[in-house]
Amino acid sequence: MIYSRILPFLMLFAVFVVSCKTDDTEETAADAIQMDLFSENLDQELFSCKSVKDVQNFLNKHPHLSSIYFTDSPVDSAQFTSYLYNILQNPDLQAFKKQLDSLIGNRNTTILNPLQKAFKNIKHHYPDFKAPRIEFMVTGFTGNDLYISDSLIIIGLDYFGGPSARFRPDVFDYQLKRYQKEYIVPAIIFFTSNRYNKMDAADQTLLGDMVGYGKGYEFVKQVMPDTPDSLILGYSGENLRRTYNSQLQIWSYFISSKLLYEKSDLRKKKFIEERPFTSEIGEKVPGAIGRWLGWRIVGRFMAENRKVTLVELMQIDNAARILQESGYKGEPDDQE
């Protein structure tokens, strides 16, 4: 499985709030797992290049970058080495790189240690799991934000400087909030869940998409139990509170509009893909509201079936069964 230029297009993955935390016994068992996490600061190596030849030697040393990371280069391969070298010589980029080092902070503390802890929790549930190698890059947005496969993760740190950074990625304003360092690890774990998230390919309903996303979010919550829901889902705290308090009205709209078993891609996108808000329901309802509802359904299913493990949940490919056994009807938890 391979994912690149991930965050702007999260809503294109149709295979994917109350969640069950892993208990203390499981966390203790996961902490005891031996796992080495290998990482490379390729950005430092790249910025040490002093000539076009040095850049070419760097690319020759790491040939995978040309084929999987620099996939959206604005120039052809014959010109790319010179193009990249010229970017590296730009004083603005050099100043941006120094600022990023300060904004991101210690990479072990910010990224690698939380990743290792999450990977240990995954291995606790899936003993065959092997941690991928981690590579860091800064290229002035020439490469992707994230590349994720089973064996390799490349993190384009230039995308994650946050609101204080001199430069921000060229995405819509409502997407920018996720381009901060705090979102890196939850995004990686969400896409890691894809390899375990069994879905029925024949189920083309909106409900199938909703529950698929919900299972992915639940996976993140269980392997990163201390992570705020806002970092997992990408909603602000205010949107989460407002949506939670309005869920009965939101659910009623889905039911009265007969959306759960809708199969039209055009109509499904309105409730699954990213938008500033869901205009069909109201301007205060955030975009991708179907994803949020999917997580509510999965969360209620787990609450009603406490013996179901994370592994068992991810193996269930029947979205209608999860909805039925969840008993979810749009009620906030304090009313259930």
Secondary structure by P-SEA (a helix, b strand, c coil): cccccccccccccccccccccccaaaaaaaaabbbbbbbbaaaaaaaacccaaaaaaaaaacccccccccccccccccaaaaaaaaaaacaaaaaaaaaaaaaacccccccaaaaaaaaaaaaaacccccccbbbbbbcccccccbbbcccbbbbcccccccccccccccccccccccccccaaaaaaaaaaaccccccccccccaaaaaaaaaaaaaaaaaaaccccccccccccaaaaaaaaaaaaaaaaaaaaacccccccaaaaaacccccccccccccccccaaaaaaaaaaaaaaaaacccccaaaaaacccaaaaaaaacccccccccc
